Amino acid sequence: MTDIQRAGEQILAATVQNNNPVLNIGIFAAFVAITMFIVIRVSRQGTKSADDFYAGGRGFSGTQNGTAIAGDYLSAASFLGIVGAIAVSGYDGFLYSVGFLVAWLVALLLVAELLRNTGKFTMADVLSFRLRQRPVRMAAAISTLAVTFFYLLAQMAGAGGLVSLLLGISDKVGQSIVIAVVGVLMIVYVLIGGMKGTTWVQIIKAVLLIAGAFAMTLWVLALNGFSLNTLLDNAVAAAGGDEGILAPGQKYKNPLDFISLGAALVLGTAGLPHVLMRFYTVPTAKEARKSVVWAIWLIGLFYIFTLVLGYGAGYLIGPDTIKSSPGGVNSAAPLLALQLGGPLLLGFISAVAFATILAVVAGLAITAAASFAHDIYANVIKKGQDVSPDTEVRIGRNTVIVIGVLAIVGGIGAQGQNVAFLVALAFAVAASANLPTIVYSLFWKGFTTRGAVWSMYGGLVITLVLIVFSPVVSGSATAMLGDGVDFAIFPLENPGIISIPAGFLLGWLGSVIPPGQTESRRLEAEMYVRSLPGPGAVGAARH
């Protein structure tokens, strides 16, 4: 048995000994009870219409929606994955925080207000507005479901890793049961509350998460004399004097890997369907813009906290101990809470992390439901005819159940993976398949249906193929399939540096090569008018 393995067993033993599973479960159950009460109250206001179920009746203010966006965006990857990545990899791990934050500037400047003005419920409403409905909606829906699936895998993997520490469960059977519980709760939240209930869960979770991270950040700084330099020096000492944790190259030896990941993170947010869908929950474009500005402040503040928490975990826990503990890299934040405040703080932070997972998966589920029911069923299968809002909502609710089951199965299979990495793959798909089509649709008059289809399908397929043949799937000890299987022929861990330009190139090629397509100039002009002054969401999408 190696020293690292012994350290892992010691951490597990200490966690079981010092932990209080009854307290942890009690805090989590209290959160579920409070939020479920709110969701039920909200549902009494009406969630039967498509407008209520998908967009929360468009009744949220910019401040409320911005807080909900922060709650939706600050996922298990932000709290568990990034803190763990910084604790283990230092500077390279902090790239996730920088990329996730800078990405919001792209979303604010390029898409937020224009999408709100032009769309109705989903990203496909915008992409298909002036193009042929069926092929574009189908491509957009498939891309949406792919991004949603990767993101759900990350949240479910985070749930499995967290329970390892929370209850001292190291076997996969116990973790699988907890993943199933998270999936069931997600289904219940969405079925009862729709977008209204999901939004309030995200608001509450965002407040708790930021407050908890702030308290832990102050605690870590206090232990280091409120000096960031002292904290960094102590983190270097805990890493065996390796100053490499303060510079690039600890995890990403290849600079192209670093650039590829950064491109996916910065450009991916503007193409995330569950984030874009939140712009439709406010009544005006002004409130949509206010939402993004408010979200940037909250998210930026939180990501500053992750720098302190990550290096604090590296200093107080140690990188090797974190990697060998139950839950692996994802356990850094809960372990730090246990070290700082004992079982009570661990219980609170773990409950907040579970709340984070629940809120995000609920948002993802309702996005997937809207994509299938509104785009595929109502507008592709039924061709927009004879589909009542009640029928569409019923299909959406059934889709939530299917998505929940798939998320449970996928989450069980993704146990042990770093959740920040899994989310980065979702960002790569969003940046490669969705963003080029969104940008071209909003800003290029010559964009055609063929260009949209080529861009979305091409970007999606290229991204998935490169991921499958990358080192993160096979060929190394940390790969999904381990080092016993090796078919990795693509050298980079994130495909963004190839797949994102390919998505833009395919969209351009599909639009310019002969024979050209004739799109509706009237709808093109109408979309331009709507995207700027914004007549409102109602009736903004072509039925």
C-alpha positions in Angstrom: 0.0 0.0 0.0 1.4 3.4 -1.0 1.7 6.4 1.3 -1.0 8.2 -0.7 -3.4 5.2 -0.3 -2.7 5.2 3.4 -3.5 8.9 3.5 -6.7 8.3 1.8 -7.8 5.7 4.3 -6.8 8.0 7.1 -8.9 10.8 5.7 -11.9 8.5 5.2 -11.5 7.2 8.8 -11.2 10.8 10.1 -14.3 11.9 8.1 -16.4 9.0 9.5 -15.2 9.7 13.0 -15.6 13.5 13.0 -18.5 13.7 10.8 -22.1 13.7 11.9 -24.3 12.1 9.2 -27.5 12.8 11.0 -26.6 16.5 11.2 -25.6 16.6 7.6 -28.8 14.9 6.4 -30.8 17.1 8.7 -29.4 20.3 7.2 -30.0 19.0 3.7 -33.5 17.9 4.5 -34.3 21.3 5.9 -33.2 23.0 2.7 -35.3 20.5 0.6 -38.3 21.1 2.8 -38.0 24.9 2.7 -37.5 25.0 -1.1 -40.2 22.4 -1.7 -42.6 24.5 0.3 -41.7 27.6 -1.8 -42.1 25.5 -5.1 -45.5 24.3 -4.0 -46.6 27.9 -3.2 -45.4 29.1 -6.5 -47.1 26.3 -8.3 -50.5 27.6 -7.0 -49.9 30.8 -9.0 -50.2 28.7 -12.1 -47.7 26.6 -14.1 -50.0 25.1 -16.6 -49.5 27.5 -19.5 -46.4 27.3 -21.7 -45.5 30.8 -20.7 -45.5 29.9 -17.0 -43.9 26.5 -17.3 -41.0 27.6 -19.6 -40.5 31.3 -18.8 -42.0 31.8 -15.3 -44.7 34.1 -16.7 -41.9 36.6 -17.6 -42.5 38.2 -14.2 -39.0 38.3 -12.7 -37.1 41.5 -12.2 -33.5 41.9 -13.5 -32.1 41.7 -10.0 -34.1 38.5 -9.3 -33.2 36.9 -12.6 -29.6 37.9 -12.3 -29.4 36.2 -8.9 -31.1 33.2 -10.4 -28.6 33.2 -13.3 -25.8 33.2 -10.8 -27.5 30.3 -9.0 -27.8 28.5 -12.3 -24.3 29.2 -13.4 -22.4 28.6 -10.1 -22.8 24.8 -10.4 -21.0 21.9 -8.8 -18.2 22.7 -11.2 -17.7 26.1 -9.8 -17.8 25.1 -6.1 -16.5 21.6 -6.0 -14.6 21.3 -9.2 -12.8 24.6 -9.4 -11.8 24.7 -5.7 -10.4 21.2 -6.1 -8.6 22.1 -9.4 -6.9 25.1 -7.8 -6.0 23.0 -4.7 -4.3 20.3 -6.8 -3.2 22.2 -9.9 -2.8 25.8 -8.7 -2.7 28.4 -11.4 -4.1 26.0 -14.1 -7.1 25.4 -12.0 -7.8 29.1 -11.6 -8.1 29.3 -15.4 -11.6 27.8 -15.0 -12.7 30.8 -12.8 -11.2 33.4 -15.1 -12.7 31.7 -18.2 -16.2 31.3 -16.7 -16.2 35.0 -15.6 -14.9 36.6 -18.8 -17.4 34.5 -20.7 -20.2 36.7 -19.3 -18.8 39.7 -21.1 -19.3 37.9 -24.4 -22.8 37.0 -23.4 -23.6 40.5 -22.4 -22.2 42.2 -25.4 -23.3 39.7 -28.1 -26.4 37.8 -27.2 -28.3 38.7 -24.0 -30.5 41.6 -25.2 -30.8 40.5 -28.8 -31.9 37.0 -27.9 -34.5 38.4 -25.4 -35.9 40.6 -28.1 -36.1 38.0 -30.8 -37.0 34.7 -29.1 -39.8 33.2 -27.1 -38.8 30.1 -25.1 -35.7 28.5 -26.5 -32.5 29.2 -28.4 -34.1 27.6 -31.5 -36.7 30.3 -31.6 -34.0 32.7 -32.6 -32.0 30.5 -34.8 -35.0 29.4 -36.9 -36.7 32.8 -37.0 -35.7 33.8 -40.6 -34.6 30.3 -41.7 -36.5 27.1 -42.5 -38.1 25.9 -39.3 -37.9 22.2 -39.2 -34.2 21.5 -40.0 -32.9 24.4 -37.9 -35.1 23.6 -34.9 -34.1 19.9 -35.1 -30.4 20.7 -35.2 -30.7 23.3 -32.4 -32.7 20.8 -30.2 -30.2 18.0 -30.7 -27.3 20.4 -29.8 -29.2 21.6 -26.7 -29.8 18.1 -25.5 -26.1 17.2 -26.0 -24.9 20.2 -24.0 -27.6 19.5 -21.3 -26.4 15.9 -21.0 -22.7 16.8 -20.5 -23.7 19.4 -17.9 -26.0 16.9 -16.1 -23.2 14.4 -16.0 -21.0 16.9 -14.2 -23.7 17.7 -11.6 -24.4 14.1 -10.9 -20.7 13.2 -10.6 -20.5 16.0 -8.1 -23.3 14.6 -6.1 -21.6 11.2 -5.9 -18.3 12.7 -4.9 -19.9 14.9 -2.2 -21.7 12.1 -0.5 -18.4 10.2 -0.2 -17.4 12.8 2.3 -20.8 13.7 3.7 -21.6 10.3 4.9 -18.2 8.6 4.7 -19.5 6.3 1.8 -16.7 5.1 -0.4 -18.5 2.4 -2.4 -20.1 3.2 -5.6 -23.4 1.6 -4.6 -24.0 4.1 -1.9 -23.0 7.0 -4.2 -25.3 5.7 -6.9 -28.2 5.7 -4.5 -27.6 9.4 -3.7 -27.3 10.2 -7.4 -30.7 8.6 -7.8 -32.2 10.7 -5.0 -30.9 13.9 -6.6 -32.4 12.9 -9.9 -35.8 12.2 -8.3 -35.8 15.5 -6.4 -34.9 17.3 -9.6 -37.9 15.7 -11.4 -40.2 16.7 -8.5 -39.0 20.3 -8.4 -39.6 20.8 -12.1 -42.9 19.0 -12.4 -44.4 20.9 -9.5 -42.9 24.4 -9.9 -41.8 24.7 -13.6 -39.6 27.7 -14.3 -41.1 29.8 -11.4 -40.2 27.2 -8.8 -36.8 26.5 -10.4 -36.0 30.2 -10.4 -36.7 30.6 -6.7 -34.7 27.5 -5.8 -31.8 29.0 -7.8 -32.1 32.4 -6.0 -32.1 30.8 -2.5 -29.2 28.6 -3.5 -27.2 31.5 -4.9 -27.5 33.5 -1.7 -26.5 30.5 0.5 -23.6 29.5 -1.7 -22.1 33.0 -1.9 -22.6 33.6 1.8 -21.0 30.2 2.7 -18.1 30.8 0.4 -17.6 34.3 1.7 -17.5 33.1 5.3 -14.9 30.4 4.5 -12.8 32.9 2.5 -12.7 35.2 5.5 -11.7 32.3 7.7 -8.9 31.1 5.5 -7.6 34.7 5.1 -7.7 35.2 8.9 -5.6 32.1 9.4 -3.0 33.7 7.1 -3.0 37.2 8.6 -5.3 38.4 5.8 -2.4 38.3 3.5 -2.8 36.6 0.1 1.0 36.4 -0.2 1.2 34.4 3.1 -1.5 32.1 1.9 0.3 31.4 -1.4 3.6 30.8 0.4 1.9 28.3 2.7 0.2 26.6 -0.2 3.6 26.2 -1.9 5.0 24.7 1.3 2.2 22.3 1.5 2.9 21.2 -2.1 6.4 20.3 -1.1 7.9 23.6 -2.0 6.7 23.3 -5.6 6.3 26.9 -6.8 4.9 25.5 -10.1 1.4 25.8 -8.6 1.7 29.6 -8.9 2.5 29.4 -12.7 0.9 27.8 -15.8 1.9 24.3 -16.7 1.1 22.3 -13.6 -1.8 20.5 -15.2 -1.7 21.6 -18.9 1.9 21.0 -20.0 1.0 21.7 -23.6 0.2 25.5 -24.1 -2.3 24.5 -26.8 -4.3 22.7 -24.1 -4.4 25.8 -22.1 -5.5 27.9 -25.0 -8.1 25.4 -26.1 -9.7 25.2 -22.6 -9.7 29.0 -22.4 -11.4 29.4 -25.7 -14.1 26.9 -24.7 -14.8 28.5 -21.4 -14.8 32.1 -22.7 -17.0 31.4 -25.7 -19.1 28.6 -24.3 -21.4 30.6 -22.0 -23.0 32.6 -24.8 -24.1 29.3 -26.3 -25.4 27.5 -23.2 -29.1 26.8 -23.7 -30.0 26.8 -20.0 -28.4 30.2 -19.5 -29.9 31.7 -22.7 -33.4 30.4 -21.6 -33.2 32.6 -18.5 -33.2 35.8 -20.6 -36.9 35.0 -21.4 -38.0 35.1 -17.8 -37.9 38.9 -17.6 -40.5 41.3 -19.2 -38.2 43.6 -21.1 -34.8 43.7 -22.9 -33.6 46.3 -20.3 -34.3 43.8 -17.5 -32.4 41.1 -19.5 -29.4 43.4 -19.7 -29.7 44.2 -16.0 -29.8 40.5 -15.3 -26.5 39.9 -16.9 -24.8 42.8 -15.2 -26.1 41.7 -11.8 -25.0 38.1 -12.5 -21.5 39.3 -13.5 -21.0 41.0 -10.2 -22.2 38.0 -8.1 -20.3 35.5 -10.2 -17.1 37.6 -10.2 -17.2 37.9 -6.5 -17.7 34.2 -6.1 -14.8 33.3 -8.4 -12.5 35.6 -6.3 -13.5 33.4 -3.3 -12.5 30.2 -5.2 -8.9 31.4 -5.5 -8.6 31.8 -1.7 -10.6 28.6 -1.0 -8.5 26.5 -3.6 -5.1 27.6 -2.3 -6.5 27.4 1.3 -7.5 23.8 0.7 -4.1 23.1 -0.8 -2.4 24.6 2.3 -4.6 23.2 5.1 -5.4 19.8 3.5 -2.7 19.2 1.0 -2.9 18.2 -2.7 -2.1 14.5 -2.2 -4.5 14.1 0.7 -7.3 15.7 -1.4 -6.6 13.5 -4.4 -6.6 10.3 -2.3 -9.7 11.2 -0.2 -13.2 9.9 -0.8 -14.6 12.0 -3.7 -11.1 12.8 -5.0 -10.5 16.4 -6.3 -14.2 17.3 -5.8 -13.8 16.9 -2.1 -11.5 19.8 -1.5 -14.2 22.4 -0.5 -16.0 20.0 1.9 -12.7 18.9 3.5 -11.7 22.5 3.9 -15.1 23.2 5.7 -14.5 20.2 8.0 -11.0 21.5 8.8 -12.2 25.0 9.5 -15.5 24.6 11.3 -15.9 20.9 12.1 -19.0 18.9 11.4 -21.4 21.9 11.6 -19.7 23.9 8.8 -19.2 20.7 6.8 -22.9 20.0 7.1 -23.9 23.5 6.0 -21.4 23.6 3.1 -22.3 20.1 1.9 -26.0 21.0 2.1 -25.3 24.1 0.0 -23.4 22.0 -2.5 -26.3 19.6 -2.7 -28.6 22.6 -3.2 -26.3 23.8 -5.9 -26.6 20.5 -7.7 -30.4 20.4 -7.3 -30.9 23.9 -8.6 -28.7 23.4 -11.6 -30.1 20.1 -12.7 -33.6 21.5 -12.3 -32.7 24.3 -14.7 -31.1 21.9 -17.1 -34.1 19.6 -17.0 -36.6 22.3 -17.8 -34.3 23.5 -20.7 -34.2 20.0 -22.2 -38.0 19.7 -21.7 -38.6 23.0 -23.5 -36.2 22.0 -26.3 -38.0 18.7 -27.0 -41.6 19.7 -26.4 -41.4 23.2 -28.0 -38.9 22.6 -30.8 -39.1 18.9 -31.7 -42.6 18.0 -30.9 -44.6 21.1 -31.5 -42.6 22.6 -34.4 -41.0 19.6 -36.1 -43.2 16.6 -35.5 -46.5 18.5 -35.5 -45.2 21.3 -37.7 -46.6 24.0 -35.4 -50.2 23.0 -36.1 -52.9 21.8 -33.7 -50.6 21.8 -30.6 -52.3 23.5 -27.7 -50.2 25.0 -24.9 -51.6 22.4 -22.5 -50.4 19.5 -24.7 -47.0 21.1 -25.1 -46.6 21.4 -21.4 -47.7 17.8 -20.9 -45.0 16.7 -23.3 -42.5 18.8 -21.5 -43.4 17.3 -18.2 -43.0 13.8 -19.6 -39.6 14.8 -21.1 -38.5 15.9 -17.6 -39.0 12.4 -16.3 -37.0 10.8 -19.2 -34.2 13.4 -18.8 -34.1 12.6 -15.0 -33.7 8.9 -15.6 -31.0 9.5 -18.2 -29.2 11.9 -15.8 -29.3 9.3 -13.0 -27.8 6.5 -15.3 -25.2 8.9 -16.8 -24.2 10.3 -13.4 -23.6 6.8 -12.0 -21.3 6.1 -14.9 -19.4 9.4 -14.5 -18.5 9.0 -10.9 -15.0 10.0 -10.0 -14.6 12.5 -12.9 -13.6 16.1 -12.1 -16.9 18.0 -12.5 -15.1 21.2 -13.7 -13.6 19.2 -16.5 -17.0 17.7 -17.5 -18.6 21.1 -17.6 -15.7 22.4 -19.8 -16.7 19.7 -22.3 -20.2 21.0 -22.3 -18.8 24.5 -22.9 -16.9 23.2 -25.8 -20.0 21.8 -27.4 -21.9 25.0 -26.8 -19.1 27.2 -28.2 -18.7 25.0 -31.3 -22.2 24.0 -32.2 -24.4 26.9 -30.8 -22.4 30.1 -30.7 -21.4 30.3 -34.4 -25.1 29.9 -35.5 -26.3 32.4 -32.9 -23.7 35.0 -34.0 -24.4 34.5 -37.7 -28.2 34.6 -37.2 -28.0 37.9 -35.3 -25.3 39.7 -37.3 -25.0 38.2 -40.9 -27.7 38.8 -43.5 -26.2 36.2 -45.8 -26.6 33.4 -43.3 -28.7 30.5 -44.7 -30.5 27.4 -43.4 -27.8 25.2 -44.8 -25.1 27.2 -43.0 -27.0 26.8 -39.8 -27.4 23.1 -40.1 -23.8 22.5 -41.1 -22.6 24.7 -38.3 -24.6 23.0 -35.6 -24.3 19.4 -36.7 -20.7 19.8 -37.8 -19.6 21.6 -34.6 -21.3 19.0 -32.5 -19.9 16.0 -34.3 -16.4 17.4 -34.5 -16.4 18.2 -30.8 -17.7 14.8 -29.8 -15.3 12.9 -32.0 -12.3 14.8 -30.7 -13.5 14.2 -27.1 -13.8 10.5 -27.7 -10.3 10.3 -29.2 -8.7 12.6 -26.6 -6.6 11.6 -23.5 -9.5 12.2 -21.2 -11.4 9.1 -22.4 -8.5 6.6 -22.8 -4.8 6.1 -22.6 -4.0 7.4 -19.1 -4.6 6.5 -15.4 -6.9 9.5 -15.0 -8.9 8.8 -18.2 -12.6 7.7 -18.1 -11.6 4.2 -19.3 -8.3 4.1 -17.5 -4.9 3.3 -19.0 -5.9 -0.3 -20.0 -7.5 1.0 -23.1 -5.8 3.5 -25.4 -7.2 4.9 -28.6 -6.3 8.5 -27.9 -5.1 10.0 -31.2 -6.1 13.7 -30.5 -3.4 15.1 -28.1 -5.5 17.9 -26.4 -7.9 17.4 -23.4 -10.3 20.0 -24.7 -11.2 20.3 -28.4 -12.2 24.0 -28.4 -9.1 25.2 -30.3 -10.2 23.0 -33.3 -13.9 22.6 -33.0 -14.9 26.3 -32.4 -13.2 27.6 -35.6 -14.6 24.6 -37.4 -18.1 25.5 -36.3 -17.7 29.1 -37.7 -16.1 27.8 -40.9 -18.9 25.3 -41.6 -21.5 28.0 -41.0 -19.8 30.3 -43.5 -19.2 27.5 -46.1 -22.7 26.3 -45.9 -24.0 29.8 -46.7 -21.7 30.8 -49.5 -21.0 27.8 -51.6 -23.3 27.2 -54.6 -26.1 26.5 -55.2 -27.1 29.3 -52.9 -30.4 29.3 -50.9 -33.0 32.0 -50.9 -34.1 33.0 -47.4 -37.0 35.3 -46.5 -35.8 38.9 -46.8 -38.9 40.0 -45.0 -38.2 37.8 -42.0 -34.6 38.9 -42.1 -35.7 42.5 -41.8 -38.2 41.7 -39.2 -35.6 39.9 -37.1 -33.3 42.9 -37.4 -36.0 45.3 -36.2 -37.0 43.0 -33.3 -33.5 42.4 -32.1 -32.8 46.1 -31.6 -35.9 47.9 -30.1 -37.5 44.7 -28.9 -41.3 44.6 -29.2 -41.4 42.0 -26.4 -41.3 38.3 -26.1 -45.0 37.7 -26.7 -45.4 36.8 -30.3 -41.7 37.3 -31.0 -41.3 33.8 -32.3 -42.9 32.7 -35.5 -45.4 29.9 -34.8 
